[in-house]
Amino acid sequence: MNTKNTVPSVWSKITNSITFKAVSIGILILLLLIPVTMVQELIRERRYANESVVNEVSSKWGYAQRLTGPIIMIPYKNTYWDNKVQKATQHYAYFLPEELGISAQMEPEILHRSIYNVVVYQAKIKVKGHFRQPDFSELNVNPEFIDWKNACLFIGISDMRGIRNKIAFNWNKEEKEVLPGIDGSKILNSGVTVKLPLLPEAGKDANYDFNFDLTLNGSNGLSFIPVGKTTKISAASPWSAPNFDGAFLPDNRTISMNGFTADWSIFNYNRNFPQMWVDDSPDFESSSIDVNLILPVDHYQKSTRAVKYAIIFISLTFLTFFLVELITRKRVHTMQYLLVSIGLILFYSILLALSEQMSFSWAYLISASAIVSLITAYSYSIFKQLKQTLLMGALFCVLYVFLYVVLQLEDFALLIGSIGLFIALAVIMYASRKINWFQNREPVSATLPEKENIAEEENI
């Protein structure tokens, strides 16, 4: 027995078996998870670079702004006896307005830094309302220990660098001096203070009207805290892509290409903090009203979603090549599978790069057209037949059109994606119904016609 001829013959049968080729393709698909992960990491890096630019610009222009207040703070003392010695502890009582009205006009602007865009705004805010005389009877405080002379009013502003006007605070038609910073309070991190001596003899029925104008620079969004017993807020801007977030959606809104308007009506029982309290820091954030100015297209998010379909694309492409290889008996080398897969992965890198320079739709069209043309032309060099080449080109066109549709339909992406994959599986099952999976393939030369191969085998 000639062992020299037996070993190559056995190896040839193994390498030409359908099972061996299917296992090889499966291993190759698993290995391609590595470059797919690298592309995902590249998208994260570019997104992080974009966020870094946004933070840098915002640090100079102004971060997202939050307006809280006005809030009246009145210090008082509680006394107690300790070993026959009378001692006192310092406390602070806080009171919120009966009515609060806020009107904000946001003028947006897009700042450019390198290839990145940052949405900023200048908001012209008008605030008005009124307080009732603070009533300590519900707090069980001895009137003798209330420090009315050191009462003050706080207006919380999250980023003080964004203030662009001299604040004129009017209290009962009398202008009060506005001081920077907030002293003696833990309820707000930053803002301004108005010294506000109150007279206890004014009576419980006394009312104090107030109003002030505020011009704020900020980025991305503007928030309000509805501190009034009744709070009415209105916001308007020529920006056509707002995002209303927070604890309350607008009662009325109008959004068009020319901008948006929105208004809210909030009552004290809608929120999670009282009209008056002592010392504690209430949870203002849980009742925030947020108006965000967002860019209409987040290409990093869409690129991330597209990469999630990379393995499915590669698997369907390999499976199609494999079926065509079985049906036409044209062998496709593992290296050719690898080159095709590199082209498929390169699509996502090109898409990411182009989407940073132009709209996502144009970036997708250009990158998809380039990869479809490249792989279709390469398919012709493999199969040498126009029919198979056009089949592969049509398959790639359908796949990329399908992916684009899925990316646009965010709410129905899972449904459409599942239906599309079901249809693809059904087509593959139908196309492979007559294949004899238990039959080994005869080796076919990639360069010589079948008749010449048979003649060479007979001569050997």
FENTA-V321167 format. One record per residue. RES is the residue in three letters. SS is DSSP state (A for helix, B for strand, O for the rest). NEAR is the number of other C-alpha atoms within 8 Angstrom. D_FIRST is the distance of its C-alpha to the first C-alpha in Angstrom with 2 decimals. Layout:
((RES	SS	NEAR	D_FIRST) (RES	SS	NEAR	D_FIRST))
//
This chain:
((MET	O	2	0.00) (ASN	O	5	3.79) (THR	A	6	6.05) (LYS	A	6	8.94) (ASN	A	7	8.92) (THR	A	8	8.28) (VAL	A	8	11.29) (PRO	A	8	13.66) (SER	A	8	13.00) (VAL	A	8	13.98) (TRP	A	8	16.80) (SER	A	8	17.95) (LYS	A	9	18.30) (ILE	A	8	20.24) (THR	A	8	22.49) (ASN	O	12	23.22) (SER	O	11	24.16) (ILE	A	11	27.87) (THR	A	6	28.04) (PHE	A	10	26.67) (LYS	A	10	29.15) (ALA	A	8	31.99) (VAL	A	8	31.42) (SER	A	9	31.36) (ILE	A	10	34.61) (GLY	A	8	36.16) (ILE	A	8	35.48) (LEU	A	9	36.94) (ILE	A	11	40.02) (LEU	A	7	40.57) (LEU	A	7	40.36) (LEU	O	10	42.94) (LEU	A	9	45.42) (ILE	A	7	46.01) (PRO	A	8	47.50) (VAL	A	12	49.36) (THR	A	8	50.98) (MET	A	8	51.88) (VAL	A	12	53.63) (GLN	A	10	55.56) (GLU	A	8	56.63) (LEU	A	8	57.75) (ILE	A	12	59.93) (ARG	A	8	61.44) (GLU	A	8	62.24) (ARG	A	9	63.97) (ARG	A	9	65.88) (TYR	A	8	66.97) (ALA	A	8	68.12) (ASN	A	9	70.13) (GLU	A	8	71.71) (SER	A	8	72.58) (VAL	A	11	74.42) (VAL	A	10	76.23) (ASN	A	9	77.34) (GLU	A	8	78.49) (VAL	A	10	80.56) (SER	A	12	81.89) (SER	A	8	83.01) (LYS	A	6	85.29) (TRP	A	12	86.41) (GLY	O	14	86.45) (TYR	O	13	84.00) (ALA	O	12	84.09) (GLN	B	15	87.67) (ARG	B	12	89.07) (LEU	B	11	92.79) (THR	B	11	94.24) (GLY	B	11	97.89) (PRO	B	11	100.71) (ILE	B	12	101.19) (ILE	B	11	104.44) (MET	B	12	104.23) (ILE	B	13	107.26) (PRO	B	13	107.27) (TYR	B	11	109.10) (LYS	B	10	109.41) (ASN	B	11	109.20) (THR	B	8	111.29) (TYR	B	7	110.75) (TRP	B	8	112.34) (ASP	B	7	110.58) (ASN	O	4	112.69) (LYS	O	5	115.87) (VAL	B	6	114.75) (GLN	B	8	114.30) (LYS	B	8	111.14) (ALA	B	8	109.73) (THR	B	7	106.28) (GLN	B	8	105.52) (HIS	B	10	104.01) (TYR	B	10	103.43) (ALA	B	12	104.01) (TYR	B	12	102.32) (PHE	B	11	103.64) (LEU	B	14	102.06) (PRO	O	15	103.91) (GLU	O	11	105.19) (GLU	B	11	104.07) (LEU	B	16	101.61) (GLY	B	10	100.90) (ILE	B	12	98.24) (SER	B	10	97.67) (ALA	B	12	94.88) (GLN	B	10	94.19) (MET	B	12	90.84) (GLU	B	10	90.41) (PRO	B	12	86.70) (GLU	B	7	85.23) (ILE	B	8	81.70) (LEU	B	8	81.25) (HIS	B	8	78.38) (ARG	B	8	76.62) (SER	O	4	73.77) (ILE	O	7	71.57) (TYR	B	9	72.83) (ASN	B	9	75.74) (VAL	B	12	78.08) (VAL	B	13	80.53) (VAL	B	14	83.93) (TYR	B	12	87.33) (GLN	B	11	91.00) (ALA	B	13	92.66) (LYS	B	11	96.41) (ILE	B	12	97.31) (LYS	B	11	100.67) (VAL	B	12	101.39) (LYS	B	11	104.46) (GLY	B	12	105.63) (HIS	B	12	108.03) (PHE	B	11	108.30) (ARG	B	11	110.66) (GLN	O	11	112.54) (PRO	O	6	110.15) (ASP	O	6	111.07) (PHE	O	8	110.49) (SER	A	6	111.95) (GLU	A	5	108.56) (LEU	A	6	107.12) (ASN	O	6	109.81) (VAL	O	9	110.82) (ASN	O	7	114.29) (PRO	A	6	115.95) (GLU	A	4	117.53) (PHE	A	9	114.19) (ILE	B	11	112.88) (ASP	O	9	112.73) (TRP	A	11	113.68) (LYS	A	8	114.49) (ASN	A	10	110.91) (ALA	O	14	109.31) (CYS	B	12	106.84) (LEU	B	12	104.47) (PHE	B	14	100.75) (ILE	B	12	98.67) (GLY	B	14	94.97) (ILE	B	12	93.06) (SER	O	11	89.45) (ASP	O	12	89.24) (MET	A	8	92.61) (ARG	A	6	91.43) (GLY	A	11	91.32) (ILE	B	10	95.10) (ARG	O	8	96.67) (ASN	O	7	100.31) (LYS	O	4	103.26) (ILE	O	8	103.42) (ALA	O	10	106.88) (PHE	B	12	107.11) (ASN	B	11	110.13) (TRP	B	11	111.50) (ASN	O	7	114.35) (LYS	O	7	114.88) (GLU	B	6	115.14) (GLU	B	8	112.53) (LYS	B	10	110.97) (GLU	O	8	109.28) (VAL	B	11	105.50) (LEU	B	7	104.05) (PRO	B	7	100.42) (GLY	O	8	98.25) (ILE	O	12	98.58) (ASP	O	5	100.25) (GLY	O	4	100.52) (SER	O	6	98.01) (LYS	O	6	94.49) (ILE	O	7	93.96) (LEU	O	8	93.16) (ASN	O	8	91.17) (SER	O	11	92.99) (GLY	B	14	95.85) (VAL	B	13	99.56) (THR	B	14	102.67) (VAL	B	11	106.11) (LYS	B	11	108.95) (LEU	O	9	110.72) (PRO	O	9	113.79) (LEU	O	7	114.62) (LEU	O	7	117.95) (PRO	A	6	117.96) (GLU	A	4	121.26) (ALA	A	8	119.68) (GLY	O	7	119.09) (LYS	O	8	116.14) (ASP	O	7	116.71) (ALA	O	8	116.45) (ASN	B	8	113.83) (TYR	B	10	112.33) (ASP	B	11	110.90) (PHE	B	12	108.40) (ASN	B	11	106.46) (PHE	B	11	104.51) (ASP	B	11	102.22) (LEU	B	13	98.94) (THR	B	11	96.71) (LEU	B	13	93.20) (ASN	B	15	90.23) (GLY	B	17	86.90) (SER	B	15	83.30) (ASN	O	12	81.12) (GLY	B	11	83.51) (LEU	B	12	86.98) (SER	B	12	87.79) (PHE	B	10	90.99) (ILE	B	13	92.05) (PRO	O	12	94.48) (VAL	O	14	97.02) (GLY	O	13	99.95) (LYS	O	12	101.15) (THR	B	11	100.74) (THR	B	15	98.45) (LYS	B	11	98.09) (ILE	B	11	95.56) (SER	B	11	94.90) (ALA	B	11	92.38) (ALA	B	11	91.88) (SER	B	12	89.84) (PRO	O	10	88.72) (TRP	O	12	85.10) (SER	O	11	83.24) (ALA	O	10	80.39) (PRO	B	10	81.97) (ASN	B	8	80.34) (PHE	B	10	82.74) (ASP	B	10	81.58) (GLY	B	10	83.10) (ALA	O	8	84.93) (PHE	O	9	86.79) (LEU	O	9	85.95) (PRO	O	9	88.76) (ASP	O	8	91.25) (ASN	B	7	91.35) (ARG	B	9	89.14) (THR	B	7	88.91) (ILE	B	10	85.94) (SER	B	7	85.75) (MET	O	6	84.66) (ASN	O	8	88.05) (GLY	B	12	87.55) (PHE	B	14	88.23) (THR	B	11	91.07) (ALA	B	12	90.82) (ASP	B	12	93.25) (TRP	B	13	93.19) (SER	B	9	95.80) (ILE	B	9	95.11) (PHE	B	10	97.33) (ASN	A	12	97.55) (TYR	A	5	96.05) (ASN	A	6	92.92) (ARG	O	8	91.92) (ASN	O	9	91.04) (PHE	O	8	93.99) (PRO	O	6	97.79) (GLN	O	11	100.80) (MET	B	8	101.94) (TRP	B	10	100.40) (VAL	B	8	100.94) (ASP	O	8	98.73) (ASP	O	6	95.36) (SER	O	6	92.97) (PRO	O	6	92.18) (ASP	O	8	88.84) (PHE	O	9	89.76) (GLU	A	6	86.19) (SER	A	9	85.45) (SER	A	13	88.18) (SER	B	13	87.34) (ILE	B	14	87.57) (ASP	B	11	85.08) (VAL	B	11	85.07) (ASN	B	11	82.01) (LEU	B	12	81.59) (ILE	O	9	77.88) (LEU	O	7	75.96) (PRO	O	5	74.89) (VAL	O	5	71.18) (ASP	O	7	69.08) (HIS	A	10	66.06) (TYR	A	10	64.45) (GLN	A	7	64.51) (LYS	A	9	63.04) (SER	A	12	60.33) (THR	A	10	59.42) (ARG	A	9	59.25) (ALA	A	11	57.10) (VAL	A	11	54.51) (LYS	O	7	54.12) (TYR	O	9	52.49) (ALA	A	11	50.03) (ILE	A	11	47.01) (ILE	A	7	47.80) (PHE	A	10	47.98) (ILE	A	11	44.69) (SER	A	9	42.98) (LEU	A	8	44.44) (THR	A	8	43.51) (PHE	A	10	39.88) (LEU	A	8	39.69) (THR	A	10	41.19) (PHE	A	9	38.77) (PHE	A	9	35.87) (LEU	A	10	37.25) (VAL	A	11	37.90) (GLU	A	11	34.36) (LEU	A	10	33.00) (ILE	A	7	35.52) (THR	A	6	35.29) (ARG	O	9	31.56) (LYS	O	11	32.73) (ARG	O	9	30.81) (VAL	O	10	33.08) (HIS	O	6	31.86) (THR	A	8	32.83) (MET	A	6	35.01) (GLN	A	8	36.90) (TYR	A	10	37.59) (LEU	A	9	38.90) (LEU	A	8	41.19) (VAL	A	9	42.62) (SER	A	10	43.31) (ILE	A	8	45.08) (GLY	A	11	47.29) (LEU	A	12	48.14) (ILE	A	12	49.12) (LEU	A	8	51.05) (PHE	A	11	53.23) (TYR	A	12	54.86) (SER	A	9	55.64) (ILE	A	9	57.23) (LEU	A	12	59.13) (LEU	A	12	60.54) (ALA	A	8	61.61) (LEU	A	11	63.27) (SER	A	13	64.98) (GLU	O	10	66.86) (GLN	O	7	68.32) (MET	O	8	69.05) (SER	O	8	69.22) (PHE	A	10	66.14) (SER	A	6	65.96) (TRP	A	9	65.85) (ALA	A	12	63.38) (TYR	A	11	61.09) (LEU	A	8	61.44) (ILE	A	8	60.65) (SER	A	12	57.68) (ALA	A	10	56.15) (SER	A	8	56.68) (ALA	A	8	55.04) (ILE	A	11	51.89) (VAL	A	11	51.60) (SER	A	9	51.96) (LEU	A	9	49.42) (ILE	A	11	46.65) (THR	A	12	47.42) (ALA	A	9	47.13) (TYR	A	8	43.85) (SER	A	12	42.55) (TYR	A	12	43.18) (SER	A	7	41.02) (ILE	A	8	38.16) (PHE	A	9	38.53) (LYS	O	8	40.21) (GLN	O	7	42.22) (LEU	A	7	45.90) (LYS	A	6	45.71) (GLN	A	11	43.27) (THR	A	14	45.23) (LEU	A	9	48.53) (LEU	A	8	47.07) (MET	A	11	46.08) (GLY	A	12	49.51) (ALA	A	8	51.34) (LEU	A	8	49.39) (PHE	A	9	50.39) (CYS	A	9	53.99) (VAL	A	8	54.18) (LEU	A	9	52.71) (TYR	A	9	55.19) (VAL	A	8	58.13) (PHE	A	9	57.25) (LEU	A	10	57.14) (TYR	A	9	60.50) (VAL	A	8	62.11) (VAL	A	12	60.89) (LEU	A	11	62.31) (GLN	A	7	65.68) (LEU	O	8	65.99) (GLU	O	7	66.28) (ASP	O	5	67.71) (PHE	O	8	65.28) (ALA	A	11	62.18) (LEU	A	7	60.37) (LEU	A	7	61.24) (ILE	A	9	60.32) (GLY	A	9	57.12) (SER	A	8	55.97) (ILE	A	8	56.80) (GLY	A	9	54.98) (LEU	A	8	51.77) (PHE	A	8	51.99) (ILE	A	8	52.29) (ALA	A	8	49.34) (LEU	A	8	47.15) (ALA	A	8	48.36) (VAL	A	8	47.52) (ILE	A	9	43.98) (MET	A	8	43.44) (TYR	A	7	44.78) (ALA	A	8	42.68) (SER	O	8	39.42) (ARG	O	6	40.21) (LYS	O	5	37.84) (ILE	O	7	34.79) (ASN	O	5	31.77) (TRP	O	5	30.93) (PHE	O	5	27.81) (GLN	O	7	26.14) (ASN	O	8	23.84) (ARG	O	9	25.11) (GLU	O	5	23.44) (PRO	O	6	23.66) (VAL	O	9	26.73) (SER	O	9	27.88) (ALA	O	6	31.21) (THR	O	4	32.45) (LEU	O	7	31.13) (PRO	O	7	32.12) (GLU	A	8	29.70) (LYS	A	6	29.74) (GLU	A	8	28.79) (ASN	A	11	25.84) (ILE	A	8	24.58) (ALA	A	8	25.13) (GLU	A	8	23.22) (GLU	A	7	20.16) (GLU	A	6	20.40) (ASN	A	5	20.74) (ILE	O	4	17.65))
//
